[in-house]
Amino acid sequence: MTGPDPRRRLPAVEALLAEPDVAALLAAGAHPRALVVRAVRETIDAARADGGTAPPQSWGGAVLARLQRLAAPSFGPVINAAGVVLHTNLGRAPLAPAAIAAMARAAAGYANVEYDLERGARGSRHAICRALLKELTGAEDALVVNNAAGALLLALSALARDGEAIVSRGELVEIGGAFRIPDIMARSGAKLVEVGTTNRTHRKDYEAALTPRTRVVMKVHRSNFQLTGFTAEVPAREIAAVARGAAGGGGGGHGGAASLFDLGSGLLLDLSPWGLSGEPTVGEALTSGVDAVVFSGDKLLGGPQAGILLGRTAAIDACRTDPLARAVRSDKFTLAALEATLALYRDPEAARREIPVLRMLTEDVADIRRRGEALQRGIGQDTDLVVGESEVGGGSFPGAKLKTWLVALTADKLTADSVAGRLRGGNPPIIARIADDRVVLDPRTIFPEQIELVARAVRAALDA
């Protein structure tokens, strides 16, 4: 015969709340009662799931540990030691100090997000950043919304609703396992017309697809993958010419269909002197003659998440007045950070120095090595400094590799997965990567002021 089920001996919630070390958690309002009760219930449930086994560290200790986990924020800062500059899972572009300060000022009180100080009357948030974007890019008009997908959705809604939008099959960009472009088109009210093949599209393919219902001819920069081999794509200037020759009539303001260029990353500075080429700049996109250009604010531009629309007055005004514009508008924090980031571009060298993304992408590899050596010294034994590669990330400069120096860790009694897990579990979490069964840390994406903190965390992880 088996004995009584040990789960029957588990304490009741009220009994556990009365235990001195648990009751102390409620004394003088140290913790909200509802949270302590939840921690108690979950601790008991965990013991029940373990067959009725009491926690090894005592009930009070188990409740306190669970309470701390429940009270801890789920969202917070991490240290990026993985060497991916625009790490999508880690929030892409870290902001410049000027942008952080601008967000703090906007958060501290009220702000004139929709108030015209000169007239003393209601204004428009669409005016914020507009003049600065026009100044920096030479565009006739500009509009900022909440993200690039929202900007594309708005542009298609304003320029192609109830009509057709033509795009190359090779430019139907897939992100996160779902085709983004067709999905956005379906929601915009535009009918998608695919031309060409996955590898090759020619101007005649677009021209053959034109009908009286054509409203937009679109080009999408393949920013998150490369096609190699025998390929062909139509440059933006030819897309603009095809659109102007259409009979459908779009929102371009020139009698033909509108031309739209989804640029992706929003590169404002030429980075080819640092070995990064192949990514079209915003200026190049505008000089191609297309009616509207769409790109992100939080990738190569180095600002907050935002969608930016630039182009001809007629096209951008159609987007600004479309009913969907309200649904995708930016908040005051985005506008504050973006304006501060854009202002740095008035001095390109200041932008390269102050905007973290640009600084990381253009940093001299000798400086990275020196930072790696400092990290290696701080960790002490069981490390090697080895040559490696960083990535741009964020769907920018696909295929590009940046030479770097990596600090590789050795832990005889721990697997690489265990070490990486311990680093992720620290405060703040450190995100590393594993190469050749070793955890490696890339100083390119570790800020100089974080080196000592990372070294301490690594020592703790290896010694625990």
FIROGU-428242 format. One record per residue (C-alpha): x, y, z; residue number from 1. Coordinates in steps of 0.25 Angstrom, whole numbers, plus 5000, padded with zeros to 4 digits. Example, Ala and Ser with C-alpha at 12.3 -4.5 7.8 and 13.67 -1.06 7.14 Angstrom:
<sites>
     xx     yy     zz    nr
   5049   4982   5031     1
   5055   4996   5029     2
</sites>
This chain:
<sites>
     xx     yy     zz    nr
   5000   5000   5000     1
   5005   5014   4997     2
   5004   5025   5008     3
   4996   5037   5008     4
   4998   5047   4997     5
   5008   5057   5001     6
   5001   5068   4994     7
   4990   5067   5004     8
   5000   5072   5015     9
   5003   5085   5007    10
   4999   5098   5015    11
   4987   5106   5012    12
   4989   5120   5007    13
   4984   5127   5020    14
   4993   5118   5028    15
   5005   5121   5020    16
   5002   5136   5020    17
   5002   5135   5035    18
   5016   5129   5036    19
   5026   5140   5042    20
   5035   5142   5030    21
   5024   5142   5020    22
   5015   5152   5029    23
   5028   5161   5030    24
   5026   5163   5015    25
   5013   5170   5018    26
   5017   5178   5030    27
   5016   5193   5028    28
   5012   5191   5014    29
   5025   5186   5009    30
   5019   5179   4998    31
   5004   5180   4992    32
   4996   5169   4999    33
   4990   5164   4986    34
   5004   5162   4980    35
   5009   5154   4993    36
   4996   5146   4992    37
   4999   5142   4978    38
   5013   5139   4981    39
   5008   5129   4992    40
   4998   5123   4983    41
   5008   5121   4972    42
   5018   5115   4982    43
   5008   5105   4987    44
   5004   5101   4973    45
   5019   5099   4969    46
   5020   5090   4981    47
   5008   5082   4977    48
   5013   5081   4963    49
   5026   5075   4969    50
   5018   5064   4976    51
   5016   5071   4989    52
   5031   5073   4992    53
   5033   5086   5000    54
   5043   5096   4995    55
   5057   5093   4999    56
   5060   5107   5004    57
   5048   5108   5013    58
   5034   5113   5010    59
   5037   5127   5013    60
   5050   5127   5004    61
   5042   5121   4993    62
   5031   5132   4994    63
   5041   5143   4995    64
   5048   5138   4982    65
   5035   5137   4975    66
   5030   5151   4980    67
   5043   5157   4975    68
   5041   5150   4961    69
   5027   5155   4960    70
   5030   5169   4965    71
   5042   5171   4955    72
   5039   5178   4942    73
   5038   5169   4929    74
   5044   5180   4921    75
   5057   5187   4923    76
   5071   5190   4918    77
   5081   5179   4913    78
   5095   5179   4909    79
   5097   5175   4894    80
   5110   5167   4894    81
   5105   5159   4882    82
   5112   5168   4871    83
   5099   5171   4863    84
   5098   5186   4863    85
   5083   5187   4859    86
   5078   5176   4867    87
   5063   5175   4865    88
   5060   5167   4877    89
   5068   5177   4885    90
   5061   5189   4880    91
   5069   5192   4868    92
   5076   5206   4869    93
   5081   5211   4883    94
   5078   5226   4883    95
   5088   5238   4884    96
   5089   5245   4897    97
   5082   5257   4890    98
   5070   5249   4887    99
   5069   5243   4901   100
   5069   5256   4907   101
   5058   5261   4897   102
   5049   5249   4901   103
   5052   5252   4916   104
   5048   5267   4914   105
   5035   5263   4906   106
   5032   5253   4918   107
   5034   5263   4929   108
   5021   5271   4927   109
   5013   5276   4915   110
   5018   5279   4901   111
   5013   5286   4889   112
   5011   5274   4881   113
   4998   5279   4875   114
   4999   5294   4879   115
   5004   5305   4870   116
   5011   5315   4880   117
   5011   5326   4870   118
   4996   5326   4867   119
   4992   5321   4881   120
   4983   5311   4875   121
   4982   5297   4871   122
   4994   5292   4862   123
   4998   5279   4856   124
   5008   5268   4860   125
   5011   5266   4845   126
   5018   5279   4845   127
   5029   5274   4855   128
   5041   5269   4848   129
   5035   5273   4834   130
   5044   5285   4832   131
   5056   5278   4837   132
   5054   5266   4828   133
   5052   5275   4816   134
   5065   5283   4820   135
   5073   5270   4821   136
   5068   5263   4809   137
   5063   5273   4799   138
   5050   5267   4798   139
   5038   5275   4795   140
   5030   5270   4807   141
   5031   5261   4818   142
   5022   5253   4828   143
   5025   5245   4840   144
   5017   5233   4845   145
   5018   5222   4856   146
   5026   5212   4848   147
   5031   5208   4833   148
   5020   5198   4831   149
   5010   5209   4836   150
   5016   5218   4826   151
   5015   5208   4814   152
   5000   5205   4818   153
   4997   5220   4818   154
   5004   5222   4805   155
   4996   5211   4798   156
   4983   5215   4804   157
   4985   5230   4800   158
   4991   5227   4786   159
   4985   5213   4782   160
   4972   5210   4789   161
   4961   5204   4780   162
   4972   5203   4769   163
   4984   5194   4766   164
   4998   5195   4771   165
   5009   5188   4763   166
   5021   5182   4769   167
   5032   5172   4765   168
   5031   5157   4771   169
   5046   5158   4775   170
   5042   5170   4784   171
   5031   5164   4792   172
   5039   5165   4804   173
   5037   5154   4815   174
   5039   5157   4829   175
   5036   5148   4841   176
   5030   5137   4833   177
   5019   5145   4826   178
   5020   5153   4813   179
   5019   5167   4818   180
   5016   5175   4805   181
   5004   5167   4801   182
   4998   5167   4815   183
   4999   5182   4815   184
   4993   5184   4801   185
   4981   5176   4805   186
   4978   5185   4817   187
   4981   5198   4809   188
   4970   5194   4799   189
   4979   5193   4787   190
   4980   5181   4778   191
   4993   5175   4777   192
   4999   5173   4763   193
   5012   5164   4763   194
   5021   5165   4751   195
   5034   5158   4747   196
   5040   5146   4754   197
   5046   5144   4767   198
   5060   5146   4761   199
   5058   5155   4749   200
   5048   5167   4746   201
   5050   5176   4734   202
   5044   5190   4731   203
   5035   5183   4720   204
   5028   5175   4731   205
   5023   5187   4738   206
   5019   5194   4725   207
   5011   5181   4721   208
   5004   5181   4734   209
   4999   5196   4733   210
   4984   5197   4732   211
   4974   5209   4734   212
   4973   5204   4749   213
   4988   5205   4752   214
   4990   5215   4763   215
   5004   5212   4768   216
   5016   5206   4762   217
   5025   5202   4774   218
   5039   5198   4777   219
   5043   5191   4789   220
   5058   5191   4793   221
   5062   5176   4797   222
   5068   5180   4810   223
   5067   5167   4818   224
   5073   5158   4807   225
   5081   5157   4795   226
   5079   5150   4781   227
   5091   5145   4774   228
   5094   5139   4761   229
   5086   5143   4748   230
   5077   5154   4754   231
   5071   5167   4749   232
   5063   5178   4755   233
   5058   5191   4750   234
   5064   5204   4756   235
   5056   5214   4763   236
   5057   5224   4752   237
   5051   5215   4742   238
   5040   5212   4752   239
   5037   5226   4753   240
   5037   5228   4737   241
   5028   5216   4736   242
   5018   5222   4746   243
   5018   5235   4739   244
   5014   5228   4726   245
   5002   5221   4732   246
   4988   5225   4729   247
   4982   5221   4742   248
   4985   5234   4750   249
   4990   5233   4764   250
   4994   5243   4774   251
   5007   5247   4769   252
   5002   5261   4763   253
   5007   5258   4749   254
   4995   5252   4742   255
   5001   5237   4742   256
   5001   5227   4753   257
   5009   5230   4766   258
   5023   5224   4768   259
   5026   5219   4782   260
   5040   5214   4787   261
   5040   5206   4800   262
   5055   5209   4804   263
   5055   5201   4817   264
   5066   5206   4826   265
   5067   5221   4823   266
   5082   5223   4821   267
   5085   5238   4821   268
   5100   5237   4821   269
   5109   5230   4810   270
   5116   5219   4818   271
   5124   5214   4807   272
   5137   5220   4812   273
   5136   5210   4823   274
   5134   5198   4814   275
   5118   5198   4815   276
   5113   5200   4801   277
   5100   5195   4793   278
   5090   5201   4802   279
   5083   5213   4795   280
   5083   5226   4802   281
   5071   5235   4804   282
   5077   5245   4795   283
   5079   5235   4784   284
   5064   5230   4785   285
   5059   5244   4784   286
   5067   5248   4772   287
   5062   5236   4765   288
   5049   5244   4762   289
   5039   5235   4770   290
   5027   5242   4776   291
   5029   5237   4790   292
   5040   5230   4798   293
   5037   5221   4811   294
   5047   5217   4821   295
   5050   5214   4836   296
   5055   5223   4847   297
   5061   5213   4856   298
   5070   5206   4846   299
   5082   5213   4839   300
   5076   5226   4842   301
   5079   5223   4857   302
   5066   5229   4863   303
   5054   5224   4870   304
   5044   5215   4863   305
   5037   5223   4853   306
   5032   5223   4838   307
   5037   5234   4830   308
   5030   5238   4817   309
   5037   5248   4807   310
   5034   5253   4793   311
   5026   5262   4784   312
   5016   5271   4791   313
   5004   5265   4784   314
   5007   5251   4789   315
   5011   5254   4803   316
   4999   5263   4804   317
   4990   5252   4800   318
   4996   5243   4811   319
   4995   5254   4821   320
   4980   5256   4818   321
   4976   5241   4817   322
   4967   5237   4829   323
   4977   5226   4832   324
   4988   5236   4836   325
   4981   5238   4850   326
   4982   5223   4852   327
   4997   5223   4850   328
   5001   5236   4856   329
   5014   5237   4864   330
   5014   5240   4879   331
   5021   5252   4886   332
   5033   5243   4890   333
   5036   5238   4876   334
   5035   5252   4870   335
   5044   5258   4881   336
   5055   5247   4879   337
   5054   5248   4864   338
   5055   5263   4863   339
   5067   5262   4872   340
   5074   5251   4864   341
   5071   5258   4851   342
   5077   5271   4856   343
   5090   5264   4858   344
   5091   5261   4843   345
   5093   5276   4841   346
   5108   5273   4844   347
   5111   5259   4838   348
   5123   5257   4846   349
   5115   5260   4859   350
   5105   5251   4854   351
   5115   5240   4852   352
   5121   5243   4866   353
   5108   5244   4874   354
   5098   5234   4868   355
   5102   5221   4874   356
   5098   5213   4861   357
   5107   5221   4852   358
   5118   5221   4862   359
   5118   5206   4863   360
   5118   5204   4848   361
   5129   5213   4846   362
   5138   5210   4858   363
   5153   5207   4855   364
   5156   5193   4858   365
   5168   5196   4865   366
   5159   5204   4876   367
   5150   5191   4876   368
   5163   5183   4879   369
   5167   5192   4890   370
   5153   5191   4897   371
   5154   5176   4895   372
   5167   5176   4902   373
   5162   5184   4914   374
   5150   5174   4915   375
   5160   5162   4914   376
   5168   5168   4925   377
   5156   5171   4934   378
   5151   5156   4933   379
   5164   5150   4935   380
   5167   5136   4932   381
   5160   5126   4923   382
   5159   5136   4911   383
   5165   5138   4897   384
   5164   5150   4888   385
   5161   5146   4874   386
   5158   5152   4861   387
   5143   5151   4857   388
   5132   5158   4850   389
   5120   5167   4854   390
   5107   5169   4846   391
   5100   5181   4843   392
   5086   5175   4846   393
   5072   5181   4844   394
   5071   5176   4830   395
   5082   5186   4826   396
   5094   5184   4817   397
   5090   5169   4816   398
   5102   5160   4814   399
   5112   5171   4820   400
   5122   5166   4830   401
   5130   5176   4839   402
   5143   5172   4844   403
   5144   5172   4859   404
   5151   5165   4871   405
   5144   5156   4880   406
   5146   5152   4895   407
   5144   5136   4895   408
   5141   5130   4908   409
   5146   5116   4913   410
   5138   5109   4924   411
   5143   5095   4926   412
   5132   5091   4936   413
   5121   5098   4928   414
   5115   5097   4915   415
   5114   5110   4906   416
   5099   5109   4907   417
   5100   5110   4922   418
   5110   5122   4922   419
   5101   5129   4912   420
   5089   5126   4921   421
   5096   5131   4933   422
   5099   5144   4926   423
   5085   5146   4921   424
   5080   5144   4936   425
   5089   5155   4941   426
   5085   5169   4945   427
   5086   5175   4934   428
   5085   5163   4925   429
   5096   5162   4916   430
   5093   5156   4902   431
   5105   5149   4896   432
   5106   5139   4885   433
   5112   5125   4883   434
   5123   5121   4873   435
   5130   5108   4872   436
   5124   5104   4885   437
   5130   5116   4892   438
   5123   5128   4897   439
   5128   5141   4890   440
   5126   5155   4894   441
   5128   5166   4883   442
   5133   5179   4888   443
   5127   5186   4876   444
   5113   5187   4882   445
   5118   5188   4896   446
   5118   5203   4900   447
   5131   5207   4906   448
   5125   5210   4920   449
   5119   5196   4920   450
   5133   5189   4919   451
   5135   5188   4934   452
   5121   5183   4937   453
   5122   5172   4927   454
   5135   5168   4932   455
   5129   5166   4946   456
   5117   5159   4941   457
   5126   5149   4933   458
   5134   5146   4945   459
   5122   5144   4954   460
   5116   5135   4943   461
   5129   5126   4942   462
   5131   5125   4957   463
   5117   5122   4961   464
</sites>
